[in-house]
Amino acid sequence: MVPLSYADPYETASAVQGQFSSVRVVPVRGNNSLVVNGPPDQVEAVVDAINNEVSSIGV
């Protein structure tokens, strides 16, 4: 599970799913997060991509 501070989970899931087709990304609005399922190396790449994007915008 990847918590999101400010991003909308549905928009983020859509963007991530388009870049990483080998993983399943499910938005969870209740706690504003994403559930990422797939091969471990790809899940790690998704989490890294989300964390890098968040840190690059200073959130």
C-alpha positions as CSV (number, residue, x, y, z in Angstrom):
1,M,0.0,0.0,0.0
2,V,1.3,3.4,-1.0
3,P,-0.1,6.4,1.0
4,L,-0.6,9.6,-1.0
5,S,-0.4,12.9,0.8
6,Y,-2.1,15.2,-1.7
7,A,-2.6,13.3,-5.0
8,D,-6.0,11.9,-6.0
9,P,-5.7,8.1,-5.8
10,Y,-7.9,7.5,-8.9
11,E,-5.8,9.9,-11.1
12,T,-2.5,8.6,-9.8
13,A,-3.6,5.0,-10.4
14,S,-4.6,5.8,-13.9
15,A,-1.3,7.5,-14.6
16,V,0.8,4.7,-13.0
17,Q,-1.2,1.9,-14.7
18,G,-0.4,3.5,-18.1
19,Q,3.3,3.4,-17.4
20,F,3.5,0.0,-15.7
21,S,1.3,-2.5,-17.5
22,S,2.6,-5.5,-15.6
23,V,1.2,-4.3,-12.3
24,R,-2.3,-3.9,-11.0
25,V,-2.9,-0.5,-9.3
26,V,-6.1,-0.1,-7.2
27,P,-7.0,3.3,-5.7
28,V,-8.3,3.4,-2.1
29,R,-10.0,6.7,-1.5
30,G,-10.8,6.0,2.2
31,N,-7.2,6.4,3.2
32,N,-6.0,8.1,0.1
33,S,-3.6,5.4,-1.1
34,L,-2.8,2.9,-3.8
35,V,-2.6,-0.9,-3.5
36,V,0.0,-2.1,-6.0
37,N,0.2,-5.8,-7.0
38,G,2.5,-7.5,-9.4
39,P,6.0,-8.8,-9.8
40,P,8.1,-7.5,-6.9
41,D,10.6,-5.6,-9.0
42,Q,7.8,-3.9,-10.9
43,V,6.0,-3.0,-7.6
44,E,9.2,-1.5,-6.3
45,A,9.6,0.5,-9.5
46,V,6.0,1.9,-9.1
47,V,6.7,2.9,-5.5
48,D,10.0,4.5,-6.5
49,A,8.3,6.4,-9.3
50,I,5.6,7.7,-7.0
51,N,8.0,8.7,-4.3
52,N,10.4,10.4,-6.8
53,E,7.5,12.4,-8.2
54,V,6.3,13.5,-4.8
55,S,9.8,14.5,-3.7
56,S,10.4,16.4,-7.0
57,I,7.4,18.6,-6.4
58,G,8.4,19.2,-2.7
59,V,5.4,17.5,-1.1
